[in-house]
């Protein structure tokens, strides 16, 4: 039986304090403890978005969060959207434009739209689609949903001010300093598993390969946050979310492939919760943030009660979902050296335009001197048990010109070791590595 | 004013959905949202094997788990261990043998989720694995045929040998398709205290569930009450399949005397609930040099899975629609659905048509190329018109708007210009447009006559408010809105006076299933029948008084006029001969055509759909917003079928059982969609309406594949058109220059 914990947060502007089981997700507490059943469980894995709520102004999948991760936060659910019986303009627009059919996706869809409009009151057609990319609907074909959001946009700021509440501080489940977090890891090494976003681990928990009761949350640890520019490097806290990395000016300048990669991960809800540290610790060969770090000579900073150590990114992964991370260690952050004149691109192929796991991905970084490559890095994802750096490909590219590119394409075909799986085939992945390489290099050369 | 039924006011209006406010507020209650006091958690122990003998099934340990309240296996079923569907082969729980991965072996009810999991794990089953038939061709060779149909018209085999014909031939493969409704299946059953049971749940067909539950419990139908909760999507997936969880929950409720909630996880739902049948279709099609279709031979094979459920009727529909909405004088269709050791396939929007239509339309596209004709011209030349006969010899005497549909989608999409312009594209990313068409027999037709009638009870209260009960269901498609409009129109009352109730088997007689685009027509006509009776009763009192509705009702109440009536609709009689496949397969047909525009990246094989113009002859548009909604939703499901959706299996087990691996379109994957609704009234339909639910999905995939051909010059014979398949086909093309000489 799981522990009992105390939680405090505001839900729809009301202060809520409750005692509940520690292994509940935010969705469970909303639906079972608070009887707010507007958030639906369509998949329990953050794929459909039907459980979307707004946490501290951001759309999140409430099925991919432990309840204690919302401690001290501000939660808006669909039940709180209408004010004194008057529907929110988005709700009116969904009715008026015919955006509702079976309705099961609608609470999540409306809240995703609201979170988008709160940030960008007049999104264009592409932004509307991108803002809803984390929500699946099987009835409407989305067309009338887009029309509804367009109809409701531009009517001025509808933002409900976030209310704050003193957290209940639910024990070791949500440490608030790095020392406390490391202490939890040291004391319960092997028993507990840290999560920050939870977007990968809670999927594993549903599949039975992780236990919700054994998790604890490091997302409130301030030492893991922030993206900082130093003299010779950029430091990215392990707790940085994909959304934060996408929006970082420092990263756009010094590690441009990284925000490009973050922008294609999942949908908004996943990007708002998923973190760089989580992506690294998960150890997937298809993780989109990793090739850009390989192509940037990044250093991973690990920390435990016994001290700190640096691991070059190329030595961090040891196999499929295997890393050098010790059970009592936490990823503190990633250091990326600055390099003047750097150009970088991330490209990938997935099974669809959003919420897709890469079939093959590539990050290419280059520095040109008088039109000739002076420094080159090529890294690929989903084509080997770990992300790989393609050294022979880099050598070929260094020789420059069309011939160099042609030899690089041959080299990359030889350097990848893809497999057949449910997402793609070996032959396709191998050739696409060459196609994406050429596209990335041409884009950088022309930039 | 009480409107006379001839003064149309509500039909054709964009009436807002009465069910939408609750859905946008989050107050609509789906099955998962209901909370019955004292309810138990129900679950199903499922077979890990595709085919095995159950050597031992011991539940003693499971019964001993603290918190476990009941464990039921086949031998504890009080009634028949059969869920009646087309054939009686589908067990409630496996008995002696399991015949597909995921088949229910035992059901357990417990106090908590944890106790349920423990109880399920404690059931001891010993399986003796047996060889499994997992391939439909092997099943055919082994003679495992569940049902077969044919169409014989003219002399197809002889005609196809004519030397003056251009003949194309091909073998086409289509995959499983998952309904992917966002709400998984779920039921809550509770004893009613008088020996009967009430089952609430997500479903399309309460009367199917009622028969399944009654059969399993050995109860009369009047002891089994089924109530549909707000249902989060169906698309056919909640037609036959929910009878199993309904029966499972009801067995547990009766055994424990407590409410039992049995809600499937997404993974469980994808692994064990019904799907669109995979198919193999062989087409041989011949036309004169001028493009007149002369003969077609079609061999249509479906993989039915382990149990027949609805497979025979799915096959029938595909069989009689095998040559699309065209005149073909010589036709031979041979169709079979075979039994394999895989999850049973069942109903899915389109119902046996998308597979065979993909094949036939793809062959037609190839024929157009061989003839050097525009695919639109070829279709117009052979399009069914009033006075023509379908391949089953059904002479069409009314409501055939096919030519108009073709002409309008061609005009709306700028077909002719794009067809010429895009053919000249030479870049890496190339555009293309493709066209495909279909027709769809409305209602259950010759194979479902016994289920065809539908009822409605209409009650006008003293305050003028109207309660309408029907046996068909709202599953998101808009039934409540359309029937509100029909009730208001036929009673002459304002639409906001009407409330259409959720389906409940205790309110109306068996009204058949909510399928086959029959709901508007059948329930609509039943409501009109009831409304006509009520108005007939009102007329003598209100005559020409000109009273507003509510006052007219008050006057009738004062005069003790009964303002309630039962309506009943029975479609016109049809005749059909199964031996020849000739006759009136359905009472009427909806017609459809799509133009799809794509961009194909010839290096990566990726296809982006840029636009779809989707035309439909629906008889009469009752509500344009809902009509467009049906089209847009169906088209996007069709795009998924065309491009990304398929299941991968290993040893009969579905490998992709979640939304991250079963790939449906997201908001970033959908193109601009333009609906073109054509009205060619169906006189027997309510206000001329016929069905629209299914046509939007059927002719999408062949239009996509034709557009890919236009863009990249490759022919695909297998769905979905994944980048890998497109890339493979492009690699196999002869180098430029050789094509012309070869």
Interface residues (C-beta under 8 A of the other chain):
Chain A: X1 X31 X35 X36 X37 X38 X39 X40 X41 X42 X43 X44 X45 X47 X48 X50 X77 X78 X79 X81 X82 X87 X91 X94 X95 X96 X97 X98 X100 X101 X102 X103 X104 X105 X106 X107 X110 X129 X130 X132 X133 X135 X136 X137 X138 X139 X140 X141 X142 X143 X144 X145 X146 X206 X267 X349 X351 X352 X353 X354 X355 X356 X357 X422 X423 X424 X425 X428 X431 X432 X435
Chain B: X14 X16 X17 X19 X20 X21 X22 X23 X24 X25 X26 X27 X28 X29 X30 X32 X33 X35 X114 X179 X180 X181 X182 X183 X184 X230 X231 X232 X233 X234 X235 X265 X266 X475 X476 X477 X478 X603 X604 X605 X606 X625 X626 X628 X629 X631 X632 X633 X634 X635 X636 X637 X644 X648 X655 X656 X658 X659 X660 X661 X663 X664 X665 X666 X667 X668 X669 X670 X673 X723 X724 X727 X728
